[in-house]
Amino acid sequence: MNGSDRGAHTIRWRWIAAIWFVGGLFEASQAVLIMRFGEGRRHAWLPLFITELAIWLPWALATPWIIGLARRYPIIRGTTLRTVVVHLAAFLAISVVVEAWSATLQVLFNPWGNRKPPTFWDTLSIALLYQILIFLIAYVLVLTITYLIDSRENIARQMTETARLNEELSKAQLAALRRQMEPHFMFNTLNSIAALVRDRRNDAAVSMIVGLSEFLRRASEDSHRPQVTLGEEVEYLQRYVDIQKVRFGERLQVSVDIPTHLFDVSVPNLLLQPLVENAIKHGIGQRAAGGTVRVAGERRNGSLYLSVYNDGPIFRTDWDTSSGGVGLANLRTRLQILHGAAADLAMSPSGSDGVEVIVTLPLKDA
């Protein structure tokens, strides 16, 4: 038995002792009150109080055994004749032991002050007759509390396991998105660097290499985090945009309008960058004249609204299932994993020739 097991065992025994002590205290106090005010007896009350309190000791000692039987032979599902027989036999055995213990104390100390001390067998038979219903309630109460505690612990374990699996799935989706994004992004960026070198635009090439290095370093550092702050996501997006501006030059105009007071809100890692990449690849990249990408964020009705707009061609109707985009279906899946129905991703035409993606998230500080 390790330290944590011993600690849990000690706590369990403390709770058992405390509960039965309170029950015995109530029973002993009631017995003393009945003796003095109900029957008018004036002899010493302390022996009666101690005897009635000690009667419940066997129940406290038997409780761990009852708990073990409750878990080994559960009666809340799949009850069989064997289960009923086992619990009935256990109840009768405990009742006999408790009453034998009680009868022994009655004979030894005569707590009620009877002129003729009671015999063991008379006390045992009378006590069994009058106490059997109370003992049945006590036994059922132990079973009920056991099943309630076990049910609560099972629910807590299931919730913990579900959260862990969701986190693992989110990480897997994030890793898949990176594997999908990085190869073609690296290919395009390296081609742009090579073109800059050929054109003898060395300063621009060096700037692009530095930007790519910072971008990849940040991607590596945050690869294990399913969620980051919105401020970190905006910073990551800005590094990506700086690289793309070198590649596209004046053809690409990007604006980011997100209030700084929202920067502490928690958002999925790699949220904005794939959306902007899609806007550039399928929007701006399809037009010789280039175009504009606008990223905005606001708090609305207790939720965080993030939008990515580009004035490129109208999107395809099968965008959610096609492989043309970078991570849109992946991102929607991650949103469902992390936030369920509280999050949403929608794409729609905006204006005569624009496209807008709107992401809705619950407002949660990181």
VOBA-272656 format. One record per residue: residue in one letter; x, y, z of N, C-alpha, C in turn. Coordinates in steps of 0.1 Angstrom, whole numbers, plus 2048, in hexadecimal, padded with zeros to 3 digits. Each point is the difference from the previous one (the first is absolute). Layout:
<sites>
AXYZXYZXYZ ...
</sites>
This chain:
<sites>
M8097F48007F780C80080980C800 N7FE8097F680880C7FF7FB80B809 G80680C8007FC80B8097F28057FD S7FD8017F37F38067FD7F57F6804 D8027F37FE7F67F68047FE80080F R80B8018087FF80180E7F880C805 G80380B7F97F980D8037F17FE7FD A7FC7FB7F57F27FE7FD7FA7F680A H8077F68047FA7F68097FE80780E T80A8088047FE80780D7F480A7FF I7FF8077F57F48097FF7F37F9800 R8007F47F97F37F88007FD7FC80E W80A7FB8087FD7FC80D7FB80B809 R80680C7FE7FC80B8087F18047FE W7FC8007F37F38037FC7F67F5806 I8047F47FF7F77F58067FF80280F A80B80280780080180E7F780D804 A80280B7F87F980C8047F17FE7FE I7FC7FA7F57F17FE7FD7FA7F780B W8067F58037FA7F780A80180680E F80A80880380180780D7F4809801 V7FD8087F67F58098007F37F8802 G7FE7F57F97F47F88017FF7FA80E G80B7FB8068007FB80D7FD80B80B L80580C7FD7FE80B8097F1804801 F7FA8007F47F28038007F87F5808 E8037F37FD7F97F580780280080F A80D80380480380080E7F980C807 S80080B7FA7F980C8067F17FD801 Q7FA7FA7F67F27FD8007FD7F680B A8087F68027FE7F680B80080780E V80A80980280180780D7F3808802 L7FC8077F67F48098027F47F8803 I7FE7F47F97F57F78038007FB80E M80D7FC8058017FB80E7FC80B80A R80580C7FE7FE80A80A7F3807800 F7FB8037F47F38077FE7F47F87FC G8037F57F97F57F87FC7FC7F580A E80A7FB8077FE7F580A80280580E G80680C80280180680D80B7F9808 R80A7FA7FA80A7F980880B80B803 R8067FF80C80A80A80480D7FA803 H8037F47FC80D7FA80380A8067F6 A80D7FC80280B8057F87FD7FE7F1 W80180B7F87FE7FF7F280C7FD7F8 L80C80280580C7FE7F88027F27FC P7FE7F58088017F27FA7F77FE7F5 L7F38058007F77FE7F58058077F4 F80580C8028058087F480B7F97F9 I80A7FB80880C7F97FA7FC7F37FA T7F77F98067FB7F37FB7F98027F2 E7F78098007F98037F38098057F5 L80A80880480A8047F68087F57FB A8047F78098097F57FC7F97F57F8 I7F38008017F87F67F98038017F1 W80280C7FB8028027F180E7FD7FB L8097FC80980E7FD7FC8017F57F6 P7F87F58028017F57F57FC8057F2 W7F68098007FB8057F380C8087F9 A80780880880B8087FA80B7F67FB L8037F580880A7F67FB7FB7F97F4 A7F37FD7FF7FB7F87F57FE8097F3 T80080D8017FD8087F58097FE7F4 P80D7FF8018097FD7F57FC7F37F9 W7FD7F68087FC7F37FB7F38017F8 I7F68088057F48027F88038087F3 I8098098018038087F38067F67F6 G8097F78058067F67F77F57F77F9 L7F67FC8097F67F77FA7F78087F6 A7FE80D8047F78087F78078017F2 R80D8017FF8078027F38017F27F9 R8027F68088027F27FA7F27FB7FC Y7F68028077F27FB7FD7F780C7FF P8018087F67F780C7FF7F17FC7FE I7F88078077F17FE7FF7F980A7F8 I80780A7FA7FA80A7F97FF7FC7F1 R8067F67FC7FF7FC7F28037F17FF G7F97F97F88027F17FE7FF7F880D T7F68048097FF7F980C7FC7F17FE T8087F78077FD7F27FF7FC7FA80D L7FB7F48007FC7FA80D80D7FE809 R80B7FE7FA80C7FE80880380E807 T7FF80B7F980280D8067F780280C V7F37FD7FE7F780280B8037F880C V8047F37FD8037F780B80D805808 V80A8057F880C8048067FD80C809 H7F980A7FC7FD80C8087F77FC80C L7F67F87FE7F87FC80B8087F980A A8087F67FC8097F980A80980A807 A80680A7F98098098067F880980A F7F48047FD7F88088097FC7F980C L7FC7F37FF7FD7F880C80C7FE809 A80B7FD7F980C7FD80880480D808 I80080B7FA80480C8077F680380B S7F37FF7FD7F680280A8027F880C V8037F37FE8027F780C80C804808 V80B8037F980C8048067FE80D808 V7F980A7FA7FE80C8077F77FE80D E7F67F87FE7F77FE80C8077F780A A8097F77FC8077F880A809809808 W80780A7F980880A8067F880980A S7F48047FB7F78088097FC7F880C A7FC7F47FE7FB7F880B80B7FE80B T80D7FE7FB80B7FE80980280D809 L7FF80C7F980180C8077F580280A Q7F47FC7FC7F48018098027F880D V8057F37FE8027F780B80B805809 L80B8057FA80B8048087FE80C808 F7F980A7FA7FF80D8077F2804804 N7F67F87FC7F28038047FD80F800 P8028067F47FF80F7FF7F2806803 W7F67F87FF7F28058037FD80080F G8097FA8087FE7FF80E7F57F7804 N7FD7F57F97F67F78048047F980D R7F67FD8098037F980C8057F27FE K7FA7FA7F68047F27FC8088027F3 P80D7FE8018088017F47FB7F77F4 P8008057F47FB7F87F58097F57FC T7FA7F57FB8087F57FB8058027F2 F80A7F97FC8058027F27F67FD7F6 W7FA7F48017F77FB7F57F3808800 D7FB80480B7F480980080380D7F9 T80B80680480480D7FA8027FF7F1 L8067F57FC8037FE7F17F37FE7F8 S7F77F88057F47FE7F97F780C7FF I7FF80780B7F880C80180680B7F7 A80D80280180780A7F87FE7FD7F1 L8027F47FC7FE7FC7F27F28047FB L7F67FD8087F38037FC7FD80F7FE Y8068088087FD80E80080A8087F7 Q80B7FB7FE80B8077F98017FC7F1 I7FA7F57FC8027FB7F37FD80A7F5 L7F68088017FC80A7F680A80B800 I80580480B80B80B80080C7FA7FA F8047F480280C7FA7FA7FE7FF7F1 L7F47FC7FC7FE7FF7F180280E7FA I7FA80A80680280E7FB80F8047FF A8077FC80B80F8038008077F97F5 Y7FD7F37FD8067F97F67FD8057F2 V7F48047FE7FC8057F380680E7FE L80280880B80680D7FF80E7FF7FC V8077F680680E7FE7FC8017FC7F1 L7F87F87FB8007FC7F27FD80C7F7 T7F68088047FC80C7F880B80A7FF I80680380B80B80A80080C7FB7F8 T8037F380180A7FA7F87FE8017F1 Y7F47FD7FC7FC8017F180080F7FC L7FC80980880080E7FC80E8057FF I8097FD80980E8047FF8077FA7F4 D7FE7F37FE8067FA7F47FB8067F3 S7F38038007FA8067F480680D7FD R80280880A80680D7FF80E7FF7FB E8087F780680E7FE7FC8017FB7F1 N7F67F77FC8017FB7F37FD80B7F6 I7F68098037FD80B7F780C80A7FF A80780280C80C80980080B7FA7F7 R8027F280280A7FA7F87FD8007F1 Q7F37FE7FC7FC8017F280280E7FB M7FD80A80880280E7FB80E8037FE T8097FB80980E8027FF8067F97F4 E7FB7F47FE8057F87F47FB8067F3 T7F48058007FB8067F480880D7FD A80280880A80880C7FE80E7FD7FB R8067F580680E7FC7FB8007FB7F2 L7F67F87FC7FF7FC7F27FD80B7F7 N7F880A8047FD80B7F780D8087FE E80880280B80C8077FF80A7F97F6 E8017F38028087F87F77FC8017F1 L7F27FF7FE7FB8017F380380E7FA S7FE80A80880380E7FC80F8017FC K8097FA80880E8017FC8037F87F3 A7F97F57FE8027F97F47FB8087F4 Q7F48068027FB8097F580A80B7FD L80580680B80A80B7FE80C7FB7F9 A8057F480380C7FB7FA7FD7FD7F1 A7F47FB7FD7FC7FD7F27FF80D7F8 L7FB80B80780080D7F980E8057FD R8097FF80980E8047FE8067F87F4 R7FE7F38008057F87F57FA8047F3 Q7F48048007F98047F480580E7FB M80380980A80380E7FD80E8027FC E80A7FA80880E8047FF8067FC7F3 P7FE7F47FA8077FD7F37FE80A7F5 H7F48047FD7FE8097F580380E804 F7FF80480C80480D80580F8017FF M8077F680480F8007FF8048017F2 F7FA7F87F78038007F27FE80D7F9 N7F58078037FD80D7FA80A80A806 T80380080D80980980680E7FF7FB L8057F47FF80E7FE7FB8018047F1 N7F57FD7F88008057F280180F800 S7F980780980080E80080E805804 I8067FA80A80E8048048097FE7F4 A7FF7F57F98097FD7F47FE80B7F6 A7F38047FD7FD80B7F780780D804 L7FF80380D80680C80580F8007FE V8067F580280F7FF7FF8038027F1 R7F97F97F78038027F27FE80E7FB D7F78078067FE80E7FD80980A807 R8097FA80880A8078087FA80980A R7F47FC8057F980880B8047F980D N80D8018038067F980C7F980480D D7FE80D8027FA80480D7F27FA801 A7F87FF7F67F37FB8018017F1802 A80A7F97FA8017F28028047FD80E V80A8078068047FE80E7F4803809 S7F880A7FD7F58038097F67F47FF M7FE7FB7F57F77F57FE8057F3808 I80D7FE7FF8067F48077FE80280F V80380C8057FE80380E7F27FE804 G7F68057F87F27FE8037FC7F2800 L8057F87F77FD7F27FF8067F880C S80C8048048067FA80C7F880280D E7FB80D8027F880380B7F37F9800 F7FA7FF7F47F37FA7FE8017F1804 L80B7F97FB8017F28038047FD80E R80880A8068037FE80F7F3801808 R7F880A7FD7F38018077F77F47FE A8007FB7F47F87F47FD8047F4808 S80E7FF8028057F48077FE80280F E80180C8067FE80280E7F17FE804 D7F78037F87F27FF8037F97F47FB S8087F67FB7FA7F57F97F87F7809 H80380080D7F97F780A7F4807807 R7FE80D7FC7F58078077F38017F8 P7F67F98047F38017F87FA80E800 Q80380880A7FA80D80180B80A804 V7FF80C7FB80980B8037F780D803 T80780B8037F880C8027FE8067F2 L7F68087FF7FE8077F380B8097FC G80780680A80B8097FE80C7F87F9 E8027F480580B7F77FB7FC7FC7F1 E7F37FD7FE7FC7FC7F380180C7F6 V7FD80C80480280C7F880F8027FC E8087FE80A80F8027FE8057F57F6 Y7FB7F48028047F57F67FB8037F2 L7F48057FF7FA8047F380880B7FA Q80580A80880780B7FB80E7FB7F9 R8067F680780C7FB7FA7FE7FA7F2 Y7F57F98007FC7F97F37FD80B7F5 V7F980A8047FC80B7F680D8077FC D80980280880D8077FC8077F87F5 I8007F38028067F87F67F98017F2 Q7F27FF8017F88017F480180D7F9 K80280B80880180D7FA80D8017F8 V80A7FA80480D8007F87FD7F87F3 R7F97F68017FD7F77F47F78087F6 F7F58058057F68067F780280F7FD G80880680980380F7FE7F3808802 E7FE80A7F67F58098017F37F97FD R8007F47FB7F47F97FC7F87FC80D L8067FF80B7FA7FC80C7FF80B80A Q7F38038057FE80980A7F87F980C V80680080C7FA7F980B7FE80A80B S7F58008067FD80880C7FB7F780B V80480380D7FB7F880B7FA80A80A D7F37FF8037F98098097FA7F780B I8087FE80A7FC7F880C80480880C P7F680480980380880C80A7F9809 T80980780680A7FA8097FA7FB80C H7F48048047FA7FB80D7FB7F27FE L8007FB7F37FC7F27FD80C7F77FF F80C80580280C7F87FE8027F580A D7F980180C8027F680A7F67F47FE V7F78027F77F67F57FD8067F47FB S7FC7F48048067F37FB7F97FC7F3 V8097FD7F67FB7FB7F38087F47FC P7FB7F87F78077F47FB80D8057F9 N80A7F880280D8027FA7FE7FF7F0 L8078087F97FF8007F17F28027FC L7FA80B8057F28037FC80080A7F4 L80780C8027FF80A7F68097FD7F4 Q80C7FB8028097FE7F57FB7F87F5 P7FA7F48027FA7F87F57F58077F9 L7F88088077F58087F980680A7F7 V80A80780580780B7F78077F97F5 E8067F58028077F87F57F67FC7F5 N7F47FC8047F67FC7F67FC80D7F9 A7FE80B8077FC80C7FA80A8057F5 I80D7FE80380B8047F78007F67F4 K8007F38048027F67F57F47FF7F7 H7F48008057F47FF7F77F980D7FD G80580B8057FA80D7FD80A8097F9 I80980580880A80A7FB8097F97F5 G8047F48028097F97F77FA7FD7F3 Q7F38017FF7F97FD7F37FE80D7F8 R80580B8057FE80D7F980D8067FD A8028047F380D8077FC80280D808 A7F580780280180C8078017FF80F G7FF7F48058007FE80F7F3804807 G80180480C7F480380780380380F T7F580080880180380E7FB7F5809 V8067FE80B7FC7F780A7FE80880D R7F47FF8067FD80780C7FD7F680B V80780180B7FE7F880C7FA80980B A7F57FC8067F980880A7FC7F780C G7FE80680B7FB7F980C7F8809809 E7F67FB8067F88088097F97F780A R7FB80680B7F87F980A7F28037FD R7F87F57FF7F28027FC7F77F6807 N7F68058087F77F78078077F5809 G80B8048068077F78098097F67F9 S8028027F38097F77F880A8087F8 L80A7F97FC80B8067F87FD7FD7F1 Y80080B7F87FD7FE7F280D8047F9 L8067F77F880B8037F87FD7FE7F1 S80380A7F87FD7FF7F180C8027F8 V8017F97F580B8017F67F98027F2 Y80280C7FB7FA8047F380A8017F5 N7FD7FC7F48088037F57F78037F4 D8058097F77F88047F58037F87F3 G8037F38028037F77F57F47FA7FB P8017F57F87F57F97F97F67FA80B I7F47FE7FC7F67FA8088047F1803 F7FE7FB80C8047F38047F87F57F9 R8067F48007F87F57FB7F67FB80A T7F67FA7FB7F57FB8098047F4808 D80B7F97FC8047F480780D803808 W80180D80480D8038078027F880D D7F67FC8068017F980D8067F27FF T7FE7FA7F48057F27FE80B7FF7F6 S80280B7F880B7FF7F680D801806 S80B7FB7F980D80180580880C7FC G7F98097F980680C7FB80580A80A G7F980180B80380980B80A7FA80A V80680980880A7FB80A7F980080D G7FC7F58057FC7FE80D7F2805804 L7F78047F77F38058047F87F5807 A7FF7F47FA7F87F58068077FC80D N80D8007FF8087FD80C7FD80980C L80080D7FC7FD80A80A7F27FF806 R7F77FE7F87F27FE8057FF7F4809 T8077F57FD8007F480980780480D R80B80780080680480D7F8809808 L7F88097FA7F78098077F57F7807 Q7FB7F67F97F67F88068067F880C I80C7FB7FF8077F980A80280880D L80580D7FD80380880C7F4807806 H7F68047F87F58088057F27FB7FD G7FF7F57F87F37FB7FD7F780A7F9 A7F38008047F78097FA80280F802 A80980380A80380E8038088077F5 A8067F87F78098067F67FA7FD7F2 D8048087F67FA7FE7F380A8067F6 L8007FB7F48088057F57F78007F3 A7FE80C7FB7F78027F48078087F5 M7FE7FC7F48068077F47F48057F8 S80180C7FB7F58067F880580B7F7 P7F98027F480480B7F87FE80D806 S80980A7FD7FF80D80680180A7F5 G7F58087FE8008097F57FF7F97F2 S8058077F67FE7FB7F380A7F57FC D80C80180680B7F77FC8097FC80C G7FB80180C8087FD80B7FC7F4808 V8087FB8087FE7F480980380380E E7F87FC80980380380E7FE7F3808 V8097FD8097FF7F58097FF80680E I7F57FB8077FE80580E8017F480A V80880280A8027F680B7FA80680C T7F87F88077F980380C8067F880B L80580680B8067F980B7FA80580D P8007F780B7FC80580D80C809805 L7FC80A80880A8098068067F980D K80C7FC7FF8077FA80B80E805801 D80480580B80D80580280A7F4801 A80C8027FA80A7F58008057FE80E 
</sites>
